[in-house]
Amino acid sequence: MTKLPTLDIDLLRAFVAVADATSFTAAGDAMGATQSAMSVRIRKLEDRLGRRLMDRTPRSVALTPFGEGFLDNARIAAAGHRLAR
């Protein structure tokens, strides 16, 4: 049986925010964090998953095919956590 990685809800929220905003800066503003902090969160999530979620250039952010597939799951997990509080 494959062990699933532990995923921090804050990392999932950051991923959803960046995916929605297509900008680390705008997502950070919405979450009260810096662009740098958002980048670190996404990198941590990618490290835990062992897959890249986003392709980054100096001017744009785009989801990878894996990131596109993972986005719905991240939204569901974040919404479930919000409802459980």
C-alpha positions as CSV (number, residue, x, y, z in Angstrom):
1,M,0.0,0.0,0.0
2,T,1.4,3.4,-1.0
3,K,1.6,5.9,1.8
4,L,-0.1,9.2,0.9
5,P,1.8,12.4,1.8
6,T,0.5,14.6,4.7
7,L,-0.9,17.8,3.1
8,D,-1.2,21.0,5.2
9,I,-4.5,22.8,4.5
10,D,-2.7,26.2,4.3
11,L,-0.6,24.8,1.4
12,L,-3.8,23.6,-0.4
13,R,-5.4,27.0,0.1
14,A,-2.3,28.7,-1.2
15,F,-2.4,26.5,-4.3
16,V,-6.1,27.3,-5.0
17,A,-5.5,31.0,-4.5
18,V,-2.5,31.1,-6.9
19,A,-4.4,29.0,-9.5
20,D,-7.4,31.3,-9.3
21,A,-5.4,34.5,-9.4
22,T,-2.7,33.2,-11.8
23,S,-0.4,35.4,-9.8
24,F,1.7,34.7,-6.7
25,T,1.5,38.4,-5.8
26,A,-2.3,38.7,-6.2
27,A,-2.9,35.4,-4.3
28,G,-0.6,36.6,-1.5
29,D,-2.5,39.9,-1.3
30,A,-5.7,38.0,-1.0
31,M,-4.3,35.7,1.7
32,G,-2.4,38.4,3.6
33,A,1.0,37.0,2.6
34,T,3.9,38.1,0.5
35,Q,4.6,36.8,-3.0
36,S,7.7,35.0,-1.6
37,A,5.6,33.3,1.1
38,M,3.2,32.0,-1.5
39,S,6.0,30.7,-3.6
40,V,7.4,28.8,-0.6
41,R,4.0,27.3,0.1
42,I,3.6,26.1,-3.4
43,R,7.1,24.7,-3.5
44,K,6.5,22.8,-0.2
45,L,3.2,21.3,-1.6
46,E,5.0,20.3,-4.8
47,D,7.8,18.7,-2.7
48,R,5.3,16.7,-0.7
49,L,3.4,15.5,-3.7
50,G,6.6,14.8,-5.6
51,R,5.2,16.6,-8.7
52,R,5.2,20.1,-10.2
53,L,1.8,21.8,-10.0
54,M,2.7,25.0,-11.8
55,D,5.0,26.3,-14.5
56,R,6.5,29.6,-13.6
57,T,8.0,32.4,-15.7
58,P,8.9,35.9,-14.6
59,R,5.6,37.1,-16.0
60,S,3.1,34.2,-15.7
61,V,2.0,31.2,-13.8
62,A,0.2,28.3,-15.5
63,L,-1.0,25.0,-14.1
64,T,0.8,21.8,-15.3
65,P,-1.5,19.0,-16.4
66,F,-1.0,17.4,-13.0
67,G,-1.9,20.7,-11.4
68,E,-5.1,21.0,-13.4
69,G,-6.1,17.6,-12.2
70,F,-5.2,18.3,-8.6
71,L,-7.0,21.6,-8.4
72,D,-10.5,20.1,-8.0
73,N,-9.2,17.9,-5.2
74,A,-7.6,20.9,-3.5
75,R,-10.8,22.9,-3.7
76,I,-12.8,20.0,-2.2
77,A,-10.4,19.6,0.7
78,A,-10.2,23.3,1.4
79,A,-14.0,23.6,1.3
80,G,-14.4,20.5,3.5
81,H,-12.0,22.0,6.0
82,R,-13.9,25.4,6.0
83,L,-17.2,23.6,6.6
84,A,-15.8,21.5,9.4
85,R,-14.6,24.5,11.4
